[in-house]
Amino acid sequence: MATIQCYGGSPANAVLCTSQTGTGPSTNVVDRGGTLNPALLVIVSTVGATPTVTVDIQGSVDLVNWFNVSYGTTAAPETPVVTALTITTATTGLYIMRPNQPWRYLRLNLSANTNVTISAVLWTT
């Protein structure tokens, strides 16, 4: 696992994972530094037969204790959600990482993965 810095300024991005299969934490962890700005998480899935995966969007302040973080969807950006994502189709999902949330580090945690491949990038401003 690598920790990638993704600080504000001009739009910056950090790759959480590329073509990740199986279960467990994303290949990389994003460090957003001390900024509490919003960000956009883009998750792209490709699938095989009978696909399903559960994805928890997790934050941490110390890289030890992880918890599900609040995000908004493009359909309801001001409505906070903390539940896991269940992905069963090939899709591109956009998730708004809400500002002023108490996490510095961000990762994805995949579980119950059957025939789903995930790629994810976090964009900040």
C-alpha positions in Angstrom: 0.0 0.0 0.0 1.3 3.4 -1.0 0.2 6.7 0.5 -0.2 9.4 -2.2 -0.4 13.1 -1.4 -3.3 15.0 -3.0 -3.4 18.6 -1.8 -5.4 21.5 -3.0 -4.2 24.3 -5.3 -4.9 23.6 -8.9 -7.0 20.5 -9.4 -5.0 17.5 -8.2 -5.8 13.8 -8.4 -4.6 10.6 -6.8 -5.2 7.1 -7.9 -6.6 4.9 -5.2 -6.5 1.8 -7.4 -6.3 0.6 -11.0 -8.0 -2.6 -12.1 -8.2 -3.9 -8.6 -9.9 -7.3 -8.0 -10.5 -9.4 -4.9 -11.1 -8.0 -1.5 -9.4 -5.8 1.0 -8.1 -2.2 1.0 -7.4 -0.2 -2.1 -3.9 -0.4 -3.5 -3.2 3.2 -2.4 -4.3 5.5 0.4 -4.8 9.2 -0.4 -3.4 11.8 2.0 -5.3 15.1 1.7 -3.1 16.9 4.2 -4.7 19.4 6.4 -7.2 20.6 3.9 -10.9 20.0 4.6 -12.0 20.9 1.0 -14.5 18.8 -0.9 -13.3 16.3 -3.4 -14.8 14.1 -6.1 -14.3 10.3 -6.0 -14.6 8.6 -9.4 -15.1 4.8 -9.2 -15.2 2.8 -12.5 -16.2 -0.8 -12.5 -16.0 -3.5 -15.1 -17.7 -6.8 -14.6 -17.8 -10.4 -15.5 -20.5 -13.0 -14.9 -22.8 -12.6 -11.8 -20.9 -9.5 -10.6 -21.2 -8.0 -7.2 -18.9 -6.1 -4.8 -19.3 -4.1 -1.7 -17.2 -0.9 -1.4 -16.7 1.0 1.8 -15.3 4.5 1.4 -13.2 4.9 4.5 -11.3 7.7 6.2 -8.7 7.8 8.9 -6.8 10.4 10.9 -3.9 8.1 11.8 -3.7 5.3 9.2 -4.7 2.8 11.9 -8.4 3.4 12.7 -10.6 3.4 9.7 -14.3 4.4 9.5 -16.9 5.0 6.7 -16.9 8.6 5.6 -19.7 10.8 4.5 -20.3 11.3 0.8 -22.9 12.8 -1.4 -24.2 11.5 -4.7 -24.7 13.5 -7.9 -28.5 13.0 -7.5 -28.5 14.4 -4.0 -25.2 16.2 -3.3 -26.3 17.8 -0.1 -27.6 14.6 1.5 -24.9 12.9 3.4 -24.5 9.1 3.0 -22.2 6.8 4.9 -23.4 3.4 3.8 -21.3 1.0 1.7 -21.8 0.9 -2.1 -23.0 -2.3 -3.7 -21.9 -2.4 -7.3 -23.4 -5.0 -9.6 -22.9 -3.5 -13.1 -20.3 -1.9 -15.2 -20.6 1.8 -14.3 -18.8 5.0 -13.5 -19.9 6.4 -10.1 -19.3 10.0 -9.0 -19.2 10.5 -5.2 -18.9 13.9 -3.6 -16.6 13.8 -0.6 -18.1 16.4 1.6 -16.1 19.3 3.1 -15.2 19.7 6.7 -15.1 16.0 7.5 -12.7 14.7 10.1 -10.4 12.5 8.0 -7.0 13.0 6.5 -6.5 9.7 4.7 -8.9 8.0 2.3 -9.1 4.5 1.0 -11.6 2.0 -0.4 -12.3 -1.3 1.2 -13.6 -4.0 -1.1 -15.5 -7.0 0.2 -17.7 -9.8 -1.1 -16.2 -9.3 -4.6 -17.3 -11.6 -7.3 -16.1 -10.8 -10.8 -15.8 -7.0 -10.4 -12.7 -4.9 -11.2 -12.5 -1.5 -9.7 -10.5 1.6 -10.6 -10.8 4.8 -8.6 -9.4 8.3 -8.6 -9.8 11.1 -6.0 -9.9 14.7 -7.5 -9.4 17.7 -5.2 -9.4 21.4 -5.7 
